[in-house]
Amino acid sequence: MMIFEAIGIASMAHLDIEPLRLVAIAGLGVSGGCFGTLSTVTMPRYFGRQHLGAIAGVEMMTLVIASAIGPSLLALFNNWFGSYQLGLYLCAGLPLAVNGLLIPSGNPQRQPRES
């Protein structure tokens, strides 16, 4: 999901090029399609159902905050540099950074428990 998100966001920096426009549509579409599956299937299997409400609450809070901050930051990049390109490239790096941090993490259900 995160890789397709990064591809879609980076491709948005070049919407004037038709093949990249299609890559942006496909990347963001696949990413959005994966989001629902991750939220409803993978999260309960990965973390268990005991704290699922709290996890979903943090997930939604993060989405709302990012949805409020993201457009403002992109507008600043457009104001400072006359284009959204640099801001979109930086935004495309965020999913890749998160992906890089999460890959080495283990399944919390398989972590040794303290007695």
N, C-alpha and C positions, 0 to 999 in steps of 0.2 A: 504494500500500500504506500509506504513512504517513498519508495523509489519512483513509483508512478506519479506520486504527488510532486516530487522534485522535477521530474521530466515535464509534467504539465505546466508547472509554474515557470520553469526556465523557457519553455516554448512560448509562453505568453509574452515574453519580451520581444518576440518577433512575429506578431500576429499579421504583419503585412506580407509575410512569406506564406503562401497558401499551404505547402506541405507541413510547415511548422504549426500552422493553425490547426490542421488535422491532428498533429501529434499532441497539441495542447488539449484538444477536445478528448482524444483517446486517453491521455494520461490522467486528466482530471476525472474522466468518466470511470475509468478502472479504479482509481483511488476512492472515489465516492461510493462505488459499488462494494468495495472491500470494507468500507467503514461500517456499514450496517452488519455485515457478517462478523466483523471483529467485536462489535458492541454486544451482539446478542448471542453469539455462539462461543467465540474464543475466550472472551473475558471470564465468563462463569467457569469454563473448563480449566482455565489457567489459574485463576485466583480462588475458585470455589464460590459458593453462593452465599456464604455467611456475611461477607462485607460488600456484596455486589451493589447495594444501594449507595453506600459511601463512595465506592469507586465510580459509579455512574454519575454521582453528584459532582465529583471533582472533574470528571471528564466533561460534563456539560458546562461547568464554571469556566474551565479552560477554553472551551470553544467560544463561549460568549465574550470572554475577555479578549481573546485573540481576534475575534470578529470586530471588536470595537477598536482595537489598537492598530491592526493591520492596514486598513484603508488610510488612517491618519499618517502612518509611517510612509506608505507609498506616496501619499500626497506631498509629504516633505521632500522625498527624493525627487519627485517631479518638479517641485518648487526650486530646489537647490541646483539640480543638474539638468533641468529641462526635459527629462525623460524618466519613465518608470523603469527602464532597463536595469540599472544598477540595483535598485530596490528589489526588483523581481529576482535577480540573480542571488542576492543575499537571502531572500525568502526561500529560494529553492535550496539553499545550503542548509536551512534549518531541519527539514525532514531527513536529509542525509546525515547530519550531525546526530540527531536523535536515533536514527537507525544504527549508526556506529556505536553509540553508547549502549543500546539495548541488546545488540547481538551477543555480546559476551555474558549478559546476565542470565542467570539460571531460572528455572521454574521455581517459584516460591513454595509450591507444594512439595517439592522434592528436596528442599533445604533441610539439613539436620535440625531437629527441634531440641531446644534446651529443656531439661526436665525440671 
